Amino acid sequence: MQKEEYAYYMNLKNPNLDPEIEEVLRKRTQITKVDYKDVNKIFDKEKLQNEIGFIKLENGDYLVAMKTEMPDVSPLMARWWFWWHPQKKERYQIWYPGEHLSSSYSFRNKSYYAEGFNPFKENTVYPVERVGKKTITLSIAFVHPQKFGISEANIRKTEKGFLLCGFVGIMKGIIQHTKMLHYFKPKGNGVELISRFWLGNGLPKILKGIAANEEQAFEMAKHCSIEYNRLAMILPELYNKYK
């Protein structure tokens, strides 16, 4: 029944990677080096929000930067989506068919998913997805922006949008390997999504090369661009239908 309910969205073709973005990524265009501990620079210096690409940092992390235009998507829709889709694996699958395989949430967050999405609360989800040639079972602990290191001033500055901050890992979060930031910034009738990933952050140097290398950075940037362009295609209709 669930597969039939979401069959229309499953059958929608995934968007291709924008040729201009692909060219930027393949040229290995340099972006500004911003360590995770300096995350506030992204909000203090607006020009950083327009960067696309990836770069290796001095500490061995790879910083991935992506920007996605999402017309007709509101910050409220984005907030709702991250509450709604983990509840059934088919909902996660329609986000990026073929790449998003399943998703579930931590049992300790059961009350949050039962009661409603607003306000957004800290919670942990367990997606299974493909990034490049790898299939990965992840844990993503979504945390308050302040716990992510974002200042109170910048939280206030972004309050008309939606900040989504997560610690990404494996083995139910025992090992954390990436810090993830999405800022759904209001723009016109939609939002501009500013995304950052610090690949390898939290790993000892001996393991960084597994999660933080040029190939993984490229694939993460590509995956992020396609999945959020697709979400922009389907989210307004899903929100109006299921909210």
C-alpha positions in Angstrom: 0.0 0.0 0.0 2.8 2.4 0.9 4.6 1.8 -2.4 1.4 2.4 -4.3 0.7 5.6 -2.4 4.1 7.1 -3.3 4.4 5.5 -6.7 3.9 8.7 -8.6 6.8 10.4 -6.9 9.0 7.3 -7.2 8.5 7.3 -11.0 9.5 11.0 -11.4 12.9 11.2 -13.1 15.8 12.5 -11.0 17.2 15.8 -12.1 20.7 15.8 -13.7 23.5 17.6 -12.1 23.5 21.1 -13.4 26.2 21.4 -16.1 27.6 24.6 -14.6 27.9 23.1 -11.2 29.4 19.9 -12.6 32.0 22.1 -14.4 32.9 23.9 -11.2 33.3 20.6 -9.3 35.4 18.9 -12.0 37.7 22.0 -12.3 38.3 21.6 -8.5 37.4 25.3 -8.1 38.9 26.5 -4.8 36.6 27.7 -2.1 37.5 29.6 1.1 39.0 27.4 3.8 36.6 27.5 6.8 37.3 25.1 9.6 34.3 23.7 11.5 35.3 25.6 14.6 35.0 28.8 12.5 31.4 28.0 11.3 30.2 31.5 12.2 32.2 33.0 9.4 29.7 31.6 6.9 27.0 33.8 8.5 29.3 36.8 9.2 30.6 37.0 5.6 27.7 36.6 3.2 29.9 36.2 0.2 30.9 32.8 1.6 27.3 31.6 1.2 27.6 31.8 -2.6 30.6 29.4 -2.8 30.3 26.0 -4.5 33.1 23.4 -4.5 35.3 21.6 -2.0 38.8 21.9 -0.5 41.1 20.1 1.8 41.7 21.9 5.1 45.0 21.9 7.0 43.6 19.5 9.6 42.8 16.9 6.9 39.1 17.5 6.8 37.5 18.2 3.4 35.0 21.1 3.3 32.2 20.8 0.8 30.1 23.8 -0.2 26.9 23.8 -2.2 24.1 26.3 -2.9 20.7 25.2 -4.2 17.8 27.4 -5.3 14.5 26.0 -4.1 11.7 28.1 -5.5 8.2 27.7 -3.9 9.8 26.0 -0.8 9.4 27.7 2.5 11.5 27.2 5.7 8.4 25.8 7.3 8.1 23.2 4.6 11.7 22.2 5.1 11.2 21.9 8.8 8.1 19.7 8.3 10.0 17.5 5.8 12.7 16.5 8.2 10.0 15.5 10.7 7.7 13.7 8.1 10.0 11.7 5.9 11.9 9.5 8.5 8.6 8.0 9.6 8.4 5.7 6.6 11.2 4.4 4.4 9.1 5.1 1.2 9.1 8.8 2.1 12.9 8.8 2.2 13.1 6.8 -1.0 11.0 9.3 -3.0 13.4 12.1 -2.1 16.1 10.5 -4.2 15.0 7.2 -5.8 17.9 4.7 -6.3 20.2 6.6 -3.9 18.0 6.9 -0.8 17.2 3.3 0.3 15.6 3.5 3.7 15.4 5.6 6.9 14.3 5.2 10.5 14.5 7.2 13.7 15.8 6.5 17.2 13.2 4.9 19.5 14.0 7.6 22.2 12.6 10.2 19.7 9.3 8.4 19.3 7.3 11.0 21.2 8.7 13.8 18.9 7.5 12.0 15.8 4.2 11.2 17.3 3.4 14.7 18.6 4.4 17.0 15.7 7.3 18.8 14.1 7.0 22.3 15.4 9.1 23.3 17.2 12.0 21.2 15.8 13.7 19.1 18.5 17.0 17.3 18.7 16.6 13.8 17.3 18.6 11.1 15.6 17.8 9.3 12.3 19.3 6.3 10.6 19.3 6.7 6.8 20.8 4.1 4.3 21.9 5.7 1.1 24.3 5.6 -1.8 27.0 8.2 -2.2 29.0 7.5 -5.3 29.8 3.8 -5.4 29.3 3.3 -1.7 26.2 2.2 0.2 26.4 3.6 3.7 24.3 3.1 6.9 24.4 6.4 8.7 23.3 8.0 11.9 22.6 11.7 11.8 22.1 13.4 15.2 20.3 16.7 14.5 21.3 19.2 17.2 20.4 22.7 18.2 22.5 25.3 16.2 24.1 26.5 19.4 25.4 23.0 20.1 26.8 23.1 16.6 28.8 26.2 17.5 26.6 28.8 15.9 26.5 32.0 17.9 23.3 33.4 19.4 23.6 36.5 17.2 23.7 34.4 14.1 20.9 32.2 15.3 18.8 35.4 15.6 20.0 36.6 12.2 18.7 33.4 10.6 15.5 32.9 12.6 13.3 33.7 9.6 14.8 30.7 7.8 15.6 27.2 9.1 19.0 26.0 10.3 19.5 22.3 10.3 22.7 21.0 12.0 23.8 17.4 12.3 26.6 15.2 13.4 26.9 12.4 10.9 28.4 9.0 11.8 28.2 5.2 11.6 27.6 2.4 14.0 24.6 4.2 15.6 26.7 7.3 16.1 29.6 5.6 17.9 31.9 6.9 15.2 31.2 10.4 13.9 32.9 11.4 10.7 31.1 14.5 9.3 29.6 17.7 10.5 26.7 18.9 8.3 25.0 22.3 8.1 22.0 23.3 6.0 20.6 26.9 6.1 17.3 27.3 4.3 17.5 31.1 3.7 14.4 32.9 2.6 14.7 34.3 -1.0 11.7 35.6 -2.9 8.9 33.1 -2.9 11.3 30.3 -1.9 14.5 29.6 -0.2 18.2 29.4 -1.1 19.8 26.4 0.5 23.3 26.9 1.8 25.0 23.6 2.6 28.3 22.7 4.2 29.9 19.4 5.1 33.1 19.0 7.0 34.1 15.4 5.9 36.4 13.6 8.3 35.7 15.9 11.2 35.7 13.9 14.4 37.9 11.1 13.0 41.5 10.4 14.1 44.0 11.2 11.4 44.7 7.6 10.6 41.0 7.1 9.5 40.4 10.5 7.9 41.4 9.3 4.4 38.4 6.9 4.4 35.7 9.6 4.8 37.7 12.6 3.7 39.3 12.5 0.3 38.8 14.2 -3.1 36.5 11.5 -4.5 34.2 11.5 -1.5 34.1 15.3 -1.5 33.1 15.4 -5.2 30.4 12.7 -4.7 29.0 14.5 -1.6 28.8 17.8 -3.5 27.1 16.1 -6.5 24.7 14.1 -4.2 23.7 17.2 -2.3 23.0 19.2 -5.4 20.8 16.6 -7.0 18.9 15.5 -3.9 17.9 19.1 -3.0 17.0 20.0 -6.5 14.7 17.0 -6.5 13.3 17.9 -3.2 12.5 21.4 -4.6 10.5 19.6 -7.3 8.3 17.5 -5.0 8.2 19.2 -1.6 5.5 21.9 -2.2 3.0 19.3 -3.5 3.8 16.8 -0.7 3.5 19.5 2.0 0.1 20.6 0.7 -1.1 17.0 0.4 0.1 15.5 3.7 0.6 18.4 6.1 
